[in-house]
Amino acid sequence: MRPGNIYIYIAVMATVTYLIRALPLTLIRKEIKSPYIRSFLHFVPYATLSAMTFPAILYSARVPSAGIGALLTALVLAYKGKSLLTVAIGACIAVYIIEAVAV
């Protein structure tokens, strides 16, 4: 790979990213009335965030079982209606305990 090619790659990525964000704003000017499309668009940020963070949860710890334990801890705490801070701290504590026991 030649050093000059990296700038072409960056330019293409910037253009694609800009078009993905700009085209809906320019092409769709009316309010979206379809309840199906509105509900779909409502859940897109949650699905995207989940898809980005889920692999990181499982593979960020030294021991794979620590990631799974943190995920299960976070799911239980979230299901019980705990705050985001409580869920995050609980998952961190679970990773710490599982890694301390496993290593």
C-alpha positions as CSV (number, residue, x, y, z in Angstrom):
1,M,0.0,0.0,0.0
2,R,1.4,3.3,-1.0
3,P,1.3,6.2,1.6
4,G,-0.8,8.4,-0.8
5,N,-3.6,5.8,-0.8
6,I,-4.5,6.4,2.8
7,Y,-5.8,9.9,2.0
8,I,-8.0,8.4,-0.7
9,Y,-9.5,5.9,1.7
10,I,-10.1,8.6,4.3
11,A,-11.8,10.8,1.7
12,V,-14.1,8.0,0.6
13,M,-15.0,7.1,4.1
14,A,-15.8,10.7,4.9
15,T,-17.9,11.1,1.8
16,V,-19.9,7.9,2.5
17,T,-20.4,8.9,6.2
18,Y,-21.6,12.4,5.1
19,L,-23.9,11.1,2.5
20,I,-25.5,8.6,4.9
21,R,-26.3,11.4,7.2
22,A,-27.1,14.2,4.7
23,L,-29.3,12.3,2.2
24,P,-32.2,11.5,4.6
25,L,-32.3,15.2,5.6
26,T,-32.4,16.4,2.0
27,L,-34.7,13.7,0.5
28,I,-37.3,13.3,3.3
29,R,-38.8,16.7,4.0
30,K,-42.3,15.7,5.1
31,E,-43.2,14.3,8.4
32,I,-43.2,10.5,8.5
33,K,-46.7,9.4,9.2
34,S,-46.4,5.6,8.9
35,P,-46.5,4.1,12.4
36,Y,-44.4,1.1,11.2
37,I,-41.5,3.4,9.9
38,R,-41.7,5.7,12.9
39,S,-41.4,2.7,15.3
40,F,-38.6,1.3,13.3
41,L,-36.7,4.6,13.3
42,H,-37.3,4.9,17.1
43,F,-35.4,1.7,17.8
44,V,-32.5,2.2,15.4
45,P,-30.3,4.0,17.9
46,Y,-30.8,1.3,20.6
47,A,-30.1,-1.5,18.1
48,T,-27.0,0.2,16.8
49,L,-25.6,0.8,20.3
50,S,-26.3,-2.8,21.2
51,A,-24.6,-4.1,18.1
52,M,-21.5,-2.0,18.8
53,T,-21.2,-2.7,22.6
54,F,-22.2,-6.3,22.8
55,P,-18.9,-7.8,21.4
56,A,-16.9,-5.4,23.5
57,I,-18.6,-6.6,26.6
58,L,-17.7,-10.2,25.9
59,Y,-14.1,-9.7,24.8
60,S,-12.9,-6.8,26.9
61,A,-12.0,-8.8,30.0
62,R,-8.9,-11.0,30.3
63,V,-11.1,-14.0,31.0
64,P,-14.0,-14.7,28.7
65,S,-16.2,-15.9,31.6
66,A,-15.7,-12.5,33.2
67,G,-17.4,-10.8,30.3
68,I,-20.3,-13.2,30.3
69,G,-20.6,-12.7,34.1
70,A,-20.7,-9.0,33.7
71,L,-23.3,-9.2,31.0
72,L,-25.5,-11.4,33.1
73,T,-25.0,-9.1,36.1
74,A,-25.9,-6.1,34.0
75,L,-29.0,-7.8,32.6
76,V,-30.3,-8.8,36.1
77,L,-29.7,-5.3,37.5
78,A,-31.3,-3.6,34.5
79,Y,-34.3,-6.0,34.7
80,K,-34.8,-5.0,38.3
81,G,-34.9,-1.4,37.2
82,K,-31.6,-0.1,38.7
83,S,-30.1,3.1,37.3
84,L,-27.5,3.1,34.6
85,L,-24.7,3.9,37.0
86,T,-25.7,1.0,39.3
87,V,-25.8,-1.4,36.3
88,A,-22.3,-0.2,35.1
89,I,-20.7,-0.4,38.5
90,G,-22.3,-3.8,39.2
91,A,-20.9,-5.1,35.9
92,C,-17.4,-3.7,36.7
93,I,-17.5,-5.3,40.1
94,A,-18.6,-8.6,38.6
95,V,-15.6,-8.5,36.2
96,Y,-13.2,-7.7,39.0
97,I,-14.4,-10.6,41.2
98,I,-14.5,-13.2,38.4
99,E,-11.0,-12.2,37.2
100,A,-9.7,-12.3,40.7
101,V,-11.1,-15.8,41.3
102,A,-10.1,-17.1,37.8
103,V,-6.5,-15.9,37.8
